[in-house]
Amino acid sequence: MAGRRPIGRRGLALGVAGAALVPSVARSQDFPSKQVHVIVPYPPGGGTDIVARLIMSRLGERWKQTVIVDNKAGASGIVGSEIVAKSPPDGYTLLVTTTAHTINPFFTKHMPYDTERDFTPITVLVIGALALAGSTRSGFDSIQKFLAAARAAPGKYQFGSADSTTRMIGELFRVKSGLDIENVAYKGAAPMIQELAGGHIPVGFPSPLSVMAHHRAGTVHILAVTSEKRLALLPDVPTMAEAGVPDVDRPQWFSLFGPANMPPVLARRIRDDVVAVLAGPEILTRIRDLASEPGGETPEVFAQRVRSDLAIWRDTAKVAGIEPE
């Protein structure tokens, strides 16, 4: 026909891409049209479970759909995460997990998925910190006292860890402070804190919330936190940087992932709804009561955080001589 120009290869490719985008946009606008399944790869009652149920219940109200939180514990979160990695990328199976997601590859040799490639980062739900806690019986009521003692007696002191995350934070602290201290691994935070209170280990790396009762009772002192800013719940406790140990400002995050290849428009839609939930005054109060702050990063920014964390933990594991088993 007169006046009609032929469609070139570039125009045809753009047309095909645009046509492929239409169903994704439509699915995002209709989402969710049925029940959403959220996997928590840890036992009921723990921090991850509390955060997931707090936020997902409000998200279900916003979506006017049932959101089921299902605990699938095992292998430091790997069992439940694998379920999500092998699910369809339609938004109906999601994962709420922790910083351990980016640490597990350096402790576990045969991972059933690729931490970066097999998931879609959606957003951070809650961001907090770990604490360096000192034993009152050991005489450590400030981080400066512990640093001075450990530097004066290389090899004499230890730090306690309760899982892969606290172990890696402890190793990062050891590397950045230049201290010659060894790790003592415990099967959970409770026995580690008990040993701290008893003076059997000088310092450890629990979450602030798990050691708060001992801190207030004076049996254990929270010496510093690994966040970039001081915690509202502990305004008198310095950050690691303020205490003179830089580059240990690695927060502990609880975040939302989907399977790989989720349409970007769908990931952004879910993230925007999470941000709306996090803005609620009641939710904000509950989060700060957990010694944390609300998240809400875009999928793109969160994906960069995941890449950065993987790089830092890879380097830390190498320097610390940690070999996956």
C-alpha positions in Angstrom: 0.0 0.0 0.0 1.1 3.5 -0.7 2.6 5.3 2.2 3.2 2.2 4.3 6.8 1.6 5.3 8.1 -2.0 5.7 8.8 -3.2 9.3 12.5 -3.7 9.9 14.0 -6.3 12.1 14.4 -3.9 15.0 10.7 -2.8 14.7 9.7 -6.5 14.6 11.7 -7.3 17.7 10.3 -4.4 19.6 6.8 -5.5 18.6 7.4 -9.0 19.8 8.9 -7.7 23.1 5.9 -5.4 23.6 3.5 -8.2 22.9 5.3 -10.4 25.5 5.1 -7.6 28.0 1.3 -7.3 27.8 0.5 -10.6 29.6 3.0 -9.8 32.4 1.5 -6.4 33.0 -2.0 -7.9 33.0 -1.0 -10.6 35.4 0.5 -8.0 37.7 -2.7 -5.9 37.7 -4.8 -8.9 38.5 -2.4 -10.2 41.2 -3.3 -11.8 43.5 -6.4 -13.6 42.3 -5.9 -16.6 44.6 -4.2 -17.7 47.8 -0.5 -16.7 48.2 1.9 -19.2 49.8 4.9 -17.7 51.8 7.7 -20.0 52.9 9.6 -19.3 56.1 12.6 -21.6 56.1 13.0 -21.5 59.9 10.9 -22.9 62.8 7.8 -21.2 64.2 8.3 -18.5 66.9 11.8 -17.3 65.7 12.6 -13.8 64.4 12.0 -14.6 60.8 8.6 -16.2 61.6 7.5 -13.2 63.7 8.5 -10.7 60.9 6.8 -12.8 58.2 3.5 -13.3 60.1 3.4 -9.6 61.2 3.8 -8.2 57.6 2.1 -11.0 55.6 -1.1 -10.8 57.6 -1.4 -7.1 56.7 -0.5 -7.8 53.1 -3.3 -10.3 52.9 -5.8 -7.7 54.2 -4.5 -5.3 51.6 -4.8 -7.9 48.8 -8.1 -9.3 50.1 -6.6 -12.7 49.7 -5.5 -15.4 52.1 -1.7 -15.4 52.6 -0.5 -18.6 54.2 2.8 -18.6 56.1 4.3 -22.1 56.0 7.4 -23.0 58.1 9.8 -25.4 56.2 12.8 -25.5 58.5 16.1 -27.3 57.8 19.7 -26.9 56.9 20.0 -23.2 58.0 17.1 -22.2 55.7 18.2 -24.2 52.6 15.3 -26.7 52.7 12.5 -24.1 52.5 14.5 -21.8 50.1 14.8 -24.7 47.7 11.0 -25.1 47.5 10.7 -21.4 46.4 13.6 -21.7 43.9 11.8 -24.5 42.1 8.3 -22.8 42.1 6.7 -21.0 39.2 7.6 -17.3 39.0 4.0 -16.1 39.3 4.2 -14.5 42.7 2.1 -17.1 44.4 5.0 -18.8 46.2 7.3 -16.4 48.0 10.2 -16.6 50.5 10.8 -14.6 53.7 14.4 -15.3 54.8 17.4 -13.7 56.4 21.0 -12.5 55.8 21.9 -16.2 56.1 20.6 -16.6 52.5 23.8 -14.9 51.3 26.1 -16.7 53.9 25.0 -20.3 53.4 26.9 -20.8 50.1 30.2 -20.4 52.1 29.3 -23.0 54.7 27.5 -25.5 52.5 29.4 -27.2 49.6 26.5 -28.8 47.7 23.8 -26.1 47.5 20.6 -27.2 45.7 20.3 -23.8 44.1 22.3 -20.7 43.1 21.7 -18.0 45.7 21.8 -15.1 43.2 20.6 -16.8 39.9 17.6 -18.8 41.2 15.7 -16.0 43.1 14.1 -12.7 42.4 14.9 -10.1 45.1 11.7 -8.2 45.9 12.4 -6.0 48.9 13.8 -5.9 52.4 11.0 -6.2 55.0 12.9 -5.4 58.2 16.5 -4.4 58.8 18.3 -4.7 62.1 21.7 -5.5 63.5 23.7 -8.0 65.5 25.4 -7.0 68.8 28.8 -7.6 70.2 27.9 -8.6 73.8 30.4 -8.8 76.6 30.3 -10.9 79.8 30.1 -8.9 83.0 31.9 -11.7 84.9 34.8 -11.2 82.4 34.9 -7.5 83.2 33.9 -6.3 79.7 31.4 -3.5 80.0 32.7 -1.6 77.0 34.1 -2.5 73.6 37.3 -0.5 74.3 38.1 -2.8 77.3 37.7 -5.9 75.2 39.8 -4.5 72.3 42.6 -3.5 74.7 42.6 -6.9 76.5 42.5 -8.9 73.3 45.3 -6.9 71.8 47.4 -7.3 74.9 47.0 -11.0 74.9 46.8 -12.5 71.4 45.2 -15.9 71.2 43.8 -15.7 74.8 40.2 -14.7 74.0 37.2 -16.1 72.0 34.0 -15.0 70.6 30.8 -17.0 70.6 28.5 -17.6 67.6 25.1 -19.2 67.4 24.8 -19.9 63.6 26.4 -19.2 60.3 25.3 -15.5 60.3 26.8 -14.7 63.8 29.9 -16.7 62.9 30.5 -14.7 59.8 29.9 -11.4 61.5 32.3 -12.5 64.2 34.9 -13.4 61.6 34.4 -10.0 59.9 34.9 -8.3 63.3 38.0 -10.3 63.9 39.5 -9.4 60.5 38.6 -5.7 60.7 39.8 -5.3 64.3 43.0 -7.2 63.7 42.4 -9.3 66.8 43.7 -12.8 67.4 40.6 -14.4 68.8 38.9 -17.8 68.1 35.4 -18.8 67.4 33.4 -20.9 69.8 30.3 -22.3 68.0 27.0 -23.0 69.9 23.8 -24.6 68.7 21.6 -21.6 69.1 21.6 -18.2 70.8 20.2 -19.4 74.1 23.2 -21.6 75.1 25.6 -18.9 73.8 24.0 -16.2 76.0 24.0 -18.6 79.0 27.7 -19.1 78.6 28.2 -15.4 78.2 26.2 -14.7 81.4 28.2 -17.3 83.2 31.6 -15.8 82.2 32.6 -18.9 80.2 33.2 -16.9 77.0 34.2 -13.2 77.1 32.1 -11.9 74.1 29.5 -13.2 71.6 27.4 -12.0 68.7 23.7 -12.4 69.5 20.8 -10.3 68.2 20.1 -7.3 70.5 16.6 -8.5 71.2 17.8 -12.0 72.3 20.2 -10.6 74.9 18.2 -7.5 76.0 16.9 -9.1 79.3 20.5 -9.9 80.3 21.7 -6.4 79.2 19.0 -4.7 81.4 19.8 -7.1 84.3 23.5 -6.3 84.0 24.7 -9.8 83.6 25.7 -9.2 79.9 26.6 -5.8 78.4 25.7 -4.9 74.7 29.0 -3.3 73.7 28.4 -2.3 70.1 26.0 -3.0 67.2 26.6 -3.8 63.6 24.2 -1.2 62.1 25.2 2.0 60.3 23.3 4.0 62.9 22.6 3.5 66.6 19.4 1.6 67.4 16.5 3.5 68.8 16.1 0.8 71.4 19.8 1.2 72.5 20.6 4.9 72.0 23.6 4.7 74.3 25.3 1.8 72.5 27.8 2.8 69.8 28.0 1.3 66.3 31.1 -0.6 65.4 32.4 2.3 63.4 31.9 4.7 66.3 33.8 2.2 68.5 36.8 2.3 66.2 36.2 -0.9 64.2 35.2 0.2 60.6 33.5 -1.9 57.9 31.6 -4.1 60.2 28.3 -2.2 59.6 26.6 -5.2 58.1 22.9 -5.2 59.0 20.8 -8.3 59.6 17.9 -8.2 57.2 14.7 -10.1 56.8 13.6 -10.0 53.2 11.2 -11.1 50.6 12.2 -13.1 47.5 10.4 -14.8 44.7 11.6 -17.5 42.3 13.9 -16.5 39.4 12.4 -14.8 36.3 9.5 -13.1 38.0 8.2 -10.3 35.7 9.8 -7.1 37.0 6.4 -5.3 37.0 5.1 -8.0 39.3 8.1 -7.8 41.7 7.6 -4.0 41.8 3.9 -4.3 42.4 4.5 -6.6 45.4 7.2 -4.3 46.8 5.0 -1.3 46.5 2.3 -3.1 48.5 4.9 -4.1 51.2 6.0 -0.4 51.5 2.3 0.6 52.0 2.0 -2.0 54.8 5.3 -0.9 56.4 4.1 2.7 56.6 1.3 1.7 59.1 1.9 3.2 62.6 1.2 -0.1 64.3 3.6 -2.0 62.1 6.3 0.6 62.6 6.0 0.5 66.4 6.1 -3.3 66.4 9.2 -3.3 64.1 11.0 -0.8 66.3 10.1 -2.9 69.4 12.1 -5.7 67.7 15.2 -3.4 67.7 14.8 -3.0 63.9 13.7 -0.5 61.2 11.4 -1.0 58.3 12.8 -1.8 54.9 11.2 -1.1 51.5 14.1 -1.1 49.0 13.2 -1.4 45.4 13.9 -4.8 43.7 16.9 -3.2 41.9 18.5 -1.8 45.1 17.8 -5.0 47.0 19.4 -7.1 44.2 22.5 -4.9 44.5 22.5 -5.5 48.3 22.4 -9.3 47.7 25.4 -9.1 45.3 27.3 -6.9 47.7 26.7 -9.2 50.7 27.7 -12.2 48.7 31.0 -10.5 47.7 31.8 -9.5 51.3 31.0 -12.9 52.8 33.0 -14.6 50.1 36.0 -12.5 51.0 35.5 -12.9 54.7 35.2 -16.7 54.4 38.4 -16.8 52.4 40.4 -14.7 54.9 38.9 -16.6 57.8 39.8 -20.0 56.2 36.1 -21.1 56.2 35.6 -24.1 53.9 32.1 -25.2 52.9 31.2 -28.7 54.2 
